């Protein structure tokens, strides 16, 4: 019933029990998971997990924080990995000015290069946007043929409205359950159910009541319950709608 569209099971935080955690997911009602890469190593690891587990799919790409490992051979590797039969998206890619404002130029170059690869290969994109809202919006508007999701959306209501008009999906994670989630909930209120994707961003961003613990996809139901409350739907209906949204967007 649940589709976790963003979970990093390649993370070292799962090294001790990765197989046990993943093997338990179907029993927790988690039917599908997408593991997005952040650089060469994690993208290869995501592909390996997708090969091992029938319900796991991969996305591949370079996150902006990993700009130091991006080189002249990186675009070719993204193309190669994106061609794998279980790679459903290019991502996570984007811009992040929270951690680094000194290397905007290389981050933007990486971002645009990977957007163009996604278009070339007819793949959706998974976008990481942290305190770079104007530049991320400007970049995607350059490519009207793009489709995808703004992961863990943190922009304004106005930005959300513009993205929704352009046909984008918005991803919602554990922070919608937090007490200070006013902006995220305002965005969720205006997002049509058919444009909502649910994510955990495991092992990060655990929902209430698990803050401070390692996150995993079994906790997606707490995010679904909060989103369902805001949208005036039953948790089951919200889970089914968002699962179908993800299957349609990622071609599963």
Secondary structure, DSSP 8 states (H G I E B T S, - for coil): -EEE--B-TTSGGGTTTHHHHHHHTGGGTEEEEEEE-SSHHHHHHHHHHHHH-TTEEEEE---GGGGGG--TTHHHHHHHHHTSTTEEEEEEEEEETTT-SS-HHHHHHHHHHHHHHHHHHT-EEEEEEES-HHHHHHHHHT-TT--EEETT--S-HHHHHHHHHTT-EEEE-GGGGSTT-HHHHHHHHHS-GGGEEE---BTS---TT-TTS---GGGHHHHHHHHHHHHT--HHHHHHHHHHHHHHHHT-
